Amino acid sequence: MTGRYVCCDERRRALLADPAAPAGISGIDYLEVQQGNPVSNPTVITIVLVKPLTLPAAQLTRDNIRITGGVRFPAPRVDTVQALPGAGTVASYQVTIPGGQQTDFSAYRLEVVAGPGQSNPPAFLDPHLSSVEFSFKVDCGSELDCAEPPRPTGAGPVDDPEFDYLARDWEGFRRLMLDRLAVLVPGFREDDAVDLTTTVIEALAYRLDQQSYRLDWTTTEAFLDTARSRTSLVRHARLVDYVPAEGASARTFVSLGFRASAAFPDGQLLPAHTPVLPRQADLPTVVTAPEYATWLRATPDLPVAFETLAPIGLWQWRSRIALHTWGDEECSVPRGAIGLTLVDDSGGGPGALRPGDLLLVEEIASPETGEGADADPQHRFVVRLTSAIPTHDVLFPALSLVEVGWDEADALPFDLVVSRRVQGPSGPPVRVVCGAVRGNVVLAEHGVTLPPVTSLGLTPASTADLSPRLDPPAPEPGSRWEPRVRASGPLARVSPHGPADLPRLTATVLLAATGGPPAIRLRDAFSTWTARTDLLATGAFGRDFVVETDATGAPTLRFGDGIHGLGPTVRAPLGVEGRFGCGTGGNLGAGALGHVVVPAALGQLPVQDVTNPVPGRGGAAPESAAVVRAVAPEAFRHPQRAVTADDYAVAAREHPDVSNAMAVARWTGAWQTVVVHVDRAGGRPVDAAFRTSLMAHLEAYRLAGFDVAVKAAKLVPLDVELSICALPGEIRGVVGQRVRAALTPVAPDGGFGFFHPDRFTFGTPLYLSALIAAVMAVPGVQSVTPVVFQRFARLSQGELGLGVIKPDATEVLELRDDPNFPERGRLRITMGGGR
């Protein structure tokens, strides 16, 4: 039996000896041990039963006796077992152990078992009284009393109560300390709320709760997958060279028109950061600066407003500039135009158009109805002038004219109808001017400068309540100062192009350039502090700081540590000024703006209309936490350095003016030069301006010790002659014109023709079957027979028989079909059939 009880009143023996107990079952009452002395003599153990048993049923052998135990010496073996007295019944057994077997002072156990290898006792023995613990050294002298010590009558020692050491909050820590005090201080009362001990315990619980939260927060923010703070997410992403987008402020162009007025101050300068407000019924077109400040105070949330990015001179004659058509009627400006002839009413003075000016080309009346309300709002486009050359018309000597031009990137994206004869309700058709140009155009960006700029005529004292503030306002000794900017909106993210860059950028680039550093500056008694993306490149005395935003867009400022960036002076507050307004809220529709803010002195400016002719674009919200977690770990797959020649080709293809590129590494004898062959979009030439732009783009990817050279793709002109049979009844000349129009690079509708440069790039073959299929798709063609199919001015290499012309890896096929330049590809068509 393995289960034993420790009982104060052992009645098992009495119950077994009772006459009413089952017959034929007994048990061990006690043992008598006679130790052999010396050890060579045998040892005799007498097993006394509770009550006698009958023989031979109760006969035992040495296989029924098992002795276990011993620490130093193993249990001795049994020699013989004899039943006593042996006359039909047995009251005891005498077990003989041969001499010569040493034993120790440890406890041994004698068990009576049913047989070898078994653990259960015989059927005639009680399992609870079938084994006895004993000692072979019972006869050895001892100073201890052999009587069993009395058992304790009371309860045992009380264990300490279990405390909840996993407590993580204020209530748990408070309960833990109160329970502990109840054990250490008997009679402690925890229900006395005003007791000093209770007060101290609750204060400690509060502190521990804060520490527990900080521990949990640190563990949570330590990994990209679990971080919840946007600051932590951005820092994790920066460790793998991924910079999450912090949003962008929208951009648009603002156009101002003026009424004819003799008192108009021509040349009046509208300063940069002039606010332009959304249309509101309760606001005049011209809002004075004091009214603007009152409007800001009355608006609970930061309003959506725009501010001009550059100063602009206002000229009345630029409100609407007429297009000169050289005496022709019903003219239109085709899509892709990069120049116009305008009527110059400046008188040759300082208000004349100059390179760098912005012009709005727009449709002011519908060519179908002649009504201004029906004008297509999509037919508005802003261009930046690259040239403005005065000219004249001998038929109209009284007119002053100017030829203006702009970059191909600003090419007109639609056909502009200049004038049309429109049938009126009655009478003959009347001439309606449908297209015009505006000149008082300036770029504007989403955001409100706080406090308002002094150029509006407002004093700092009058706008102190509109200024953003830092919380806490100044650094304290012994603590790291990371103040939060308290303002009514998110910081604007301005374009990376500064004021000095604006005059040389095209209007298309200006409108698309969004997302950049935050528009905030700090001022101390000595200088201005500038916002940076990071402080790694900032010196020990650099007055730079980093803006970090949380999930709500609230900005927090991080300063340098004295090594990377200068730390702020203790107890020296910093002044704050910035522009606030970011996100998709700035993507307003065209015509959403309608008010301009001017100094009080210009409150009577005869402004007829203020509007944004094109929608606001580029406004974007910061990347969400889910996007950062998904994209940042994969950022390394988009290398920021070009190592192999293919890397340079991939980097070149990211340039917006590149259709395709391939690169080859050359050893010059002193260093490696990567030659980048470029197929420019639209088949345009690789001129010096484009080469400079592409080299600047590749400079960010170039490795040290490598030179980069940009070369144009090697153009391979083609010589193609086709014999075409027209369908019966078709006019051969008309069918031939259709075929030529389908195969030329640019289709009559402006789309891609079969030989458009962007359809062929490095190594793109020309299959004769594709050419025949394109010709057969032309209406009126019955059949086509290729006569010549080879490279221009080269001997035939069997291309006609092979059915394909294959260029080399750096070659691009071309067929311009320009009779002035046959060396750029020649297409000859011989017509037959038809009529």
SVG drawing of the C-alpha trace seen along z (x, -y; Angstrom):
<svg xmlns="http://www.w3.org/2000/svg" viewBox="-35 -107 79 137">
<polyline fill="none" stroke="black" stroke-width="0.4" points="0.0,0.0 1.3,-3.4 -1.4,-5.4 -1.0,-5.8 -2.8,-7.8 -1.2,-9.2 -3.9,-8.5 -4.1,-9.2 -6.3,-6.1 -5.3,-3.0 -8.2,-0.6 -7.4,1.6 -5.8,4.3 -8.7,4.4 -11.2,4.7 -9.2,7.5 -8.9,9.4 -12.7,9.1 -14.5,12.5 -17.0,10.9 -14.2,10.2 -13.9,12.4 -12.3,15.7 -9.1,16.7 -7.7,13.1 -5.0,11.8 -2.2,9.3 1.2,8.4 0.9,7.2 4.6,6.5 8.2,7.8 10.9,9.0 14.4,8.7 17.3,10.7 20.5,9.3 23.3,11.8 26.3,10.9 28.8,11.0 27.7,10.3 28.7,13.8 25.9,15.2 22.4,15.4 19.7,12.8 16.2,14.0 13.1,11.9 9.8,13.1 6.6,11.9 3.8,12.0 0.3,12.1 -2.8,10.3 -4.6,13.7 -3.6,17.2 -4.2,18.7 -4.8,22.3 -2.2,24.3 -1.3,25.2 -3.3,22.3 -1.1,19.8 2.2,21.4 5.0,19.0 8.4,19.5 11.3,17.2 9.8,16.2 7.0,14.6 9.3,12.4 10.7,9.2 13.0,6.9 13.9,3.5 15.7,0.4 19.3,-0.4 21.4,-3.4 25.0,-2.2 24.3,1.5 21.6,3.3 18.8,5.2 19.9,8.7 18.5,11.9 16.2,14.4 17.2,18.0 14.3,19.8 10.8,19.1 9.3,21.3 5.6,21.2 5.2,21.2 4.0,23.2 3.3,25.4 0.6,27.7 -2.2,27.0 -2.2,23.2 0.3,20.5 0.6,17.5 3.9,16.2 6.7,16.7 10.4,17.0 12.5,15.6 16.2,16.5 18.8,14.3 22.2,15.9 25.1,14.3 27.8,12.2 25.4,9.6 25.9,6.1 23.1,3.6 23.0,-0.1 21.0,-2.3 18.5,-3.3 14.9,-2.1 14.1,1.2 10.7,2.5 9.6,6.1 6.7,7.0 4.8,10.3 3.9,10.8 2.0,13.4 5.0,14.6 8.2,13.6 7.8,10.4 4.5,9.5 3.6,6.6 0.2,7.6 0.1,9.7 -1.3,13.2 -5.1,13.6 -5.0,14.4 -3.2,11.2 -4.8,7.8 -3.2,5.4 -3.0,2.6 -1.1,4.9 1.1,6.8 4.3,4.8 6.2,3.2 9.1,0.8 11.9,1.8 15.6,1.4 18.3,4.0 20.1,1.7 17.4,1.8 19.7,3.5 22.4,0.8 22.7,-1.5 21.0,-5.0 20.6,-7.9 17.2,-8.8 14.0,-7.7 12.5,-4.9 9.0,-6.0 7.2,-7.7 6.9,-11.5 3.4,-12.7 1.6,-14.0 0.7,-17.7 -2.9,-18.3 -3.4,-21.8 -3.4,-22.9 -0.1,-23.2 1.7,-26.4 -0.4,-28.8 0.9,-29.4 1.4,-33.0 -1.6,-34.1 -1.2,-34.1 -0.5,-37.6 -1.3,-38.6 2.1,-39.6 0.8,-39.9 -1.0,-43.1 -0.6,-45.7 -3.0,-48.5 -3.7,-51.0 -6.4,-48.9 -4.2,-45.7 -1.2,-47.4 -3.3,-49.0 -4.9,-45.7 -1.5,-44.0 0.1,-46.5 -3.0,-46.5 -3.0,-42.7 0.7,-42.7 0.3,-45.2 -2.5,-43.2 -0.1,-40.3 2.8,-42.3 0.9,-44.6 -1.8,-42.8 -4.9,-45.0 -4.2,-47.3 -7.4,-48.9 -7.6,-49.5 -11.0,-51.2 -9.6,-54.5 -9.4,-56.7 -7.7,-59.6 -5.0,-57.5 -1.5,-58.6 -0.6,-55.0 -3.5,-54.6 -2.6,-57.8 1.0,-56.7 -0.1,-53.3 -2.4,-54.9 0.3,-57.3 2.7,-54.4 0.0,-52.5 -0.4,-55.4 3.3,-55.6 3.5,-51.8 0.6,-52.0 2.5,-54.6 5.6,-52.5 3.6,-49.4 2.0,-51.4 5.5,-52.6 6.8,-49.0 3.8,-47.8 4.2,-50.8 7.9,-50.2 7.3,-46.5 4.5,-47.3 6.4,-50.1 9.6,-48.1 8.4,-46.2 6.9,-47.4 4.1,-44.9 2.8,-45.9 3.7,-49.6 0.6,-51.9 2.3,-55.3 3.0,-56.9 6.2,-58.2 7.4,-54.7 6.2,-53.4 8.1,-56.2 11.3,-55.5 11.1,-51.8 10.6,-52.5 13.6,-54.9 15.8,-52.1 15.1,-50.2 15.6,-53.3 11.9,-53.8 10.5,-57.3 6.7,-57.2 4.8,-60.0 3.5,-62.6 0.9,-64.0 1.0,-66.8 -0.7,-70.2 -2.7,-70.7 -1.8,-73.2 -3.7,-75.2 -3.4,-78.4 -5.3,-81.5 -6.4,-84.0 -7.4,-87.6 -9.5,-89.8 -10.1,-93.5 -12.7,-96.0 -11.8,-98.9 -10.9,-101.7 -8.8,-104.8 -7.7,-104.5 -6.4,-101.0 -2.8,-101.0 -1.1,-99.2 2.0,-97.3 0.6,-96.9 2.5,-94.0 0.5,-91.2 3.0,-89.8 3.7,-86.1 1.6,-84.3 -1.5,-86.3 -4.5,-84.3 -7.2,-83.2 -10.4,-82.0 -13.2,-79.6 -16.4,-81.2 -18.7,-82.3 -21.9,-84.3 -21.2,-86.5 -17.7,-87.6 -16.8,-90.3 -14.5,-89.5 -11.8,-91.7 -11.3,-90.9 -9.2,-93.3 -6.6,-91.9 -8.5,-92.9 -11.6,-91.2 -9.5,-88.1 -8.2,-88.0 -11.8,-88.3 -12.9,-85.5 -10.1,-83.3 -11.2,-83.9 -14.8,-83.1 -14.0,-79.8 -13.9,-77.0 -11.8,-74.7 -9.0,-75.6 -10.6,-76.7 -9.5,-75.5 -7.7,-78.3 -4.8,-78.8 -1.9,-81.2 0.1,-82.4 3.7,-81.2 5.3,-84.1 4.7,-87.8 2.9,-89.0 2.5,-92.4 -1.1,-93.1 -1.9,-94.7 -5.4,-95.6 -4.8,-94.8 -3.8,-91.2 -7.3,-90.5 -8.2,-89.3 -5.7,-89.1 -7.0,-88.6 -5.5,-86.1 -4.4,-87.5 -5.4,-85.4 -3.7,-87.6 -7.1,-88.6 -8.4,-85.0 -11.8,-83.9 -13.1,-80.8 -9.6,-79.8 -8.5,-77.2 -5.3,-76.4 -4.5,-72.7 -3.7,-70.4 0.1,-70.2 0.6,-73.9 3.6,-75.6 3.0,-79.2 0.5,-81.9 0.3,-85.4 -1.3,-87.8 -2.4,-91.4 -0.1,-93.4 -1.9,-96.3 1.0,-96.9 2.3,-99.8 5.8,-98.4 6.0,-99.4 6.9,-97.3 3.7,-95.3 4.7,-93.6 4.8,-89.8 8.1,-88.3 9.6,-84.8 8.6,-83.2 5.1,-84.7 2.1,-82.4 -0.7,-82.5 -4.2,-80.9 -5.4,-79.6 -9.1,-79.0 -12.4,-78.6 -14.7,-81.5 -17.7,-80.5 -19.0,-77.4 -18.2,-77.0 -21.6,-75.4 -23.9,-77.8 -21.7,-80.9 -22.8,-81.1 -20.2,-81.6 -22.2,-79.4 -21.7,-76.5 -17.9,-76.8 -16.1,-73.6 -14.4,-73.9 -11.9,-71.2 -10.6,-73.6 -8.5,-75.6 -4.7,-75.2 -1.9,-77.2 1.5,-77.6 4.7,-79.3 6.3,-81.4 9.8,-80.7 9.8,-83.4 8.0,-86.7 9.0,-88.4 7.3,-91.6 6.1,-91.6 3.7,-93.4 1.2,-92.8 1.6,-95.0 -2.1,-94.8 -2.9,-96.0 -0.2,-98.4 -2.1,-99.9 -1.9,-96.6 1.0,-95.8 1.6,-92.0 3.7,-89.6 4.8,-86.1 4.8,-83.9 6.1,-80.4 6.3,-77.8 8.0,-74.4 6.8,-71.2 6.0,-69.9 3.2,-72.6 1.9,-71.7 -1.8,-72.5 -3.7,-69.3 -6.9,-70.2 -8.0,-72.0 -8.9,-75.6 -11.4,-77.3 -10.5,-81.0 -13.7,-82.2 -16.8,-80.8 -19.8,-82.1 -22.8,-81.0 -26.4,-81.1 -28.4,-83.3 -32.1,-83.1 -32.8,-85.3 -30.8,-86.9 -27.5,-85.9 -24.7,-84.1 -22.6,-86.3 -18.9,-86.0 -18.3,-84.8 -14.9,-84.9 -14.5,-81.5 -10.9,-81.5 -8.9,-84.0 -5.8,-84.3 -5.5,-85.6 -2.3,-87.0 -2.7,-87.8 -2.1,-84.1 -0.1,-82.9 0.6,-79.6 -1.1,-78.9 -0.8,-76.2 -3.2,-74.9 -2.6,-76.3 -3.0,-79.2 0.0,-81.0 -0.3,-81.6 0.3,-84.2 -0.7,-86.0 2.2,-87.5 3.2,-91.1 2.8,-92.0 -0.9,-92.1 -0.4,-95.1 -1.3,-93.3 0.9,-93.9 2.2,-91.0 0.3,-92.3 -3.1,-92.2 -2.6,-88.6 -1.0,-87.2 -4.1,-85.1 -3.8,-83.5 -0.2,-82.4 0.5,-78.7 2.2,-77.9 4.5,-75.2 3.4,-73.0 5.4,-73.2 6.5,-76.6 10.2,-76.3 12.6,-73.5 13.2,-72.8 16.5,-71.8 17.2,-68.1 14.4,-67.0 14.2,-66.3 12.1,-68.9 9.8,-67.6 7.0,-70.1 3.8,-69.7 2.7,-72.4 -0.8,-73.6 -2.7,-74.7 -6.1,-74.2 -4.9,-72.0 -2.1,-69.9 1.1,-71.4 1.2,-72.1 3.7,-70.0 5.1,-72.4 6.6,-71.7 10.4,-71.0 10.8,-73.8 11.8,-77.1 11.0,-80.5 14.2,-80.7 13.2,-77.6 9.7,-78.8 10.6,-80.9 12.4,-78.1 9.9,-75.3 7.1,-74.6 3.5,-75.1 2.9,-71.3 5.8,-70.6 4.6,-73.4 1.2,-71.9 2.4,-68.4 5.2,-69.1 3.7,-68.4 4.9,-66.8 7.9,-68.1 9.2,-69.4 6.7,-70.9 6.0,-74.6 7.1,-75.6 9.9,-77.8 11.1,-78.6 12.7,-81.9 15.0,-82.6 16.8,-85.7 19.6,-85.0 18.4,-83.1 15.8,-80.9 15.4,-77.2 14.7,-75.1 12.7,-71.9 14.6,-68.9 13.8,-65.3 16.4,-64.1 19.4,-65.5 22.0,-63.1 23.7,-65.7 23.3,-68.5 26.4,-69.8 26.7,-70.4 25.7,-74.1 23.0,-73.6 19.7,-75.2 17.6,-72.3 14.7,-70.2 12.5,-67.3 8.7,-67.3 7.1,-64.1 3.3,-63.6 1.0,-61.3 -2.1,-59.5 -4.2,-62.7 -1.7,-64.8 -0.6,-66.8 3.1,-67.7 5.8,-67.2 9.2,-68.7 12.5,-66.9 15.7,-68.8 19.4,-68.0 21.5,-66.5 24.5,-68.8 26.2,-66.4 23.7,-66.2 22.0,-69.6 22.0,-72.2 19.8,-71.7 17.4,-74.5 18.3,-76.8 16.8,-76.1 13.9,-78.3 14.2,-80.2 10.9,-80.1 10.9,-79.9 8.5,-81.8 6.5,-79.7 5.2,-80.5 4.0,-78.1 1.4,-77.3 -1.3,-74.9 -3.5,-72.9 -2.7,-69.5 -4.5,-66.5 -7.2,-65.8 -9.3,-68.6 -7.3,-71.0 -8.3,-69.1 -11.0,-71.6 -12.9,-71.8 -12.3,-74.4 -13.9,-77.7 -14.1,-76.9 -12.0,-79.9 -13.5,-83.4 -12.0,-85.9 -8.6,-87.5 -7.1,-89.0 -5.3,-92.3 -4.0,-95.0 -6.5,-97.5 -5.0,-100.2 -6.0,-98.1 -9.6,-97.4 -11.0,-99.3 -9.0,-97.3 -11.4,-96.9 -11.2,-93.1 -13.9,-91.7 -13.3,-88.0 -10.9,-85.7 -11.0,-82.1 -9.0,-78.9 -9.4,-78.0 -8.1,-74.4 -8.9,-72.0 -6.6,-71.7 -4.3,-68.8 -1.8,-66.8 -3.4,-67.0 -2.7,-63.7 -3.2,-62.3 -0.3,-60.8 0.4,-57.1 -1.7,-55.0 -0.2,-52.6 -1.3,-49.6 0.5,-50.9 3.7,-51.6 3.7,-48.1 3.1,-46.5 5.5,-48.6 8.4,-49.4 9.7,-45.8 9.7,-45.5 11.5,-48.9 14.9,-47.2 13.6,-45.6 13.6,-49.0 17.3,-49.9 18.3,-53.5 21.7,-52.8 22.6,-51.6 25.2,-48.8 24.9,-46.9 24.3,-48.3 20.6,-47.1 20.2,-49.2 21.2,-52.3 18.7,-51.4 15.9,-50.9 16.8,-54.2 16.8,-56.0 13.3,-54.6 11.9,-56.4 12.6,-59.7 9.2,-61.1 10.6,-61.9 12.2,-58.5 10.3,-55.9 13.0,-53.2 16.6,-52.9 19.4,-50.4 22.9,-50.7 26.3,-49.2 29.3,-49.3 32.6,-50.3 36.1,-50.2 38.0,-53.3 41.4,-52.2 41.1,-54.3 37.5,-53.8 34.2,-52.4 31.8,-54.4 28.2,-53.4 26.8,-54.4 23.1,-54.9 21.3,-54.7 18.0,-56.6 14.9,-56.3 13.1,-59.5 9.3,-59.6 7.6,-60.7 10.8,-60.2 12.1,-63.7 15.8,-64.4 18.2,-63.9 19.2,-67.6 21.5,-69.3 18.6,-70.3 17.3,-66.7 20.8,-65.3 21.3,-67.6 18.0,-66.7 18.6,-63.0 22.2,-63.2 20.8,-65.0 18.3,-62.3 20.9,-59.5 23.3,-61.3 21.2,-60.1 21.8,-56.5 25.4,-56.7 28.1,-54.9 31.4,-56.6 34.1,-55.8 31.6,-55.4 31.0,-57.9 27.7,-58.1 27.4,-59.1 24.0,-59.6 23.6,-58.8 20.6,-58.8 19.4,-55.5 20.9,-54.5 18.0,-55.0 17.7,-52.6 15.6,-54.1 13.5,-51.8 12.8,-51.5 9.4,-50.1 7.6,-49.9 4.1,-48.4 1.9,-47.6 -1.7,-48.0 -4.8,-47.0 -8.0,-49.0 -11.4,-47.5 -13.5,-47.9 -15.3,-51.2 -12.9,-52.8 -10.8,-55.8 -7.2,-54.8 -5.9,-58.1 -8.2,-58.2 -7.3,-54.7 -3.6,-55.5 -4.0,-58.5 -5.8,-56.3 -3.0,-53.8 -0.3,-56.5 -2.2,-58.1 -2.5,-54.7 1.2,-54.0 2.7,-57.4 4.0,-58.0 1.2,-60.4 -2.4,-59.7 -4.6,-62.6 -6.5,-62.5 -3.3,-62.8 -3.1,-59.2 -0.4,-56.7 0.2,-55.6 1.8,-52.2 5.3,-53.7 4.9,-55.9 8.3,-56.2 6.8,-54.9 5.8,-51.6 9.4,-50.7 12.2,-50.6 15.5,-48.9 15.6,-45.7 11.9,-45.7 11.6,-43.8 9.3,-44.8 7.4,-41.8 6.1,-42.0 2.9,-40.2 2.1,-43.0 2.6,-45.6 0.4,-43.8 -2.3,-43.3 -2.2,-47.1 -2.6,-47.9 -5.4,-45.3 -7.3,-47.0 -7.6,-50.2 -11.0,-50.6 -10.9,-50.2 -7.8,-47.9 -8.3,-44.6 -4.8,-43.3 -1.2,-44.3 2.1,-43.1 5.4,-44.1 8.0,-45.1 10.8,-46.5 11.3,-45.6 14.8,-46.5 17.0,-49.0 17.3,-52.4 20.4,-52.9 21.6,-49.4 21.8,-46.3 19.1,-43.8 19.9,-41.1 17.0,-38.9 14.5,-40.7 11.7,-40.4 12.1,-36.7 12.5,-36.3 9.5,-38.5 11.2,-40.4 13.7,-43.2 15.6,-42.7 17.6,-45.6 20.6,-45.2 20.2,-45.7 21.0,-49.5 19.1,-50.2 15.6,-51.5 13.7,-51.2 12.1,-54.4 10.1,-55.4 9.1,-59.1 7.8,-59.2 9.0,-62.8 10.0,-63.6 12.3,-66.3 14.3,-63.8 14.2,-60.4 17.1,-59.3 14.6,-59.0 12.7,-56.3 10.9,-56.1 7.4,-54.8 6.5,-54.3 3.0,-53.2 2.0,-52.0 -1.7,-51.9 -3.7,-49.7 -7.3,-48.6 -10.2,-50.7 -10.9,-53.6"/>
</svg>
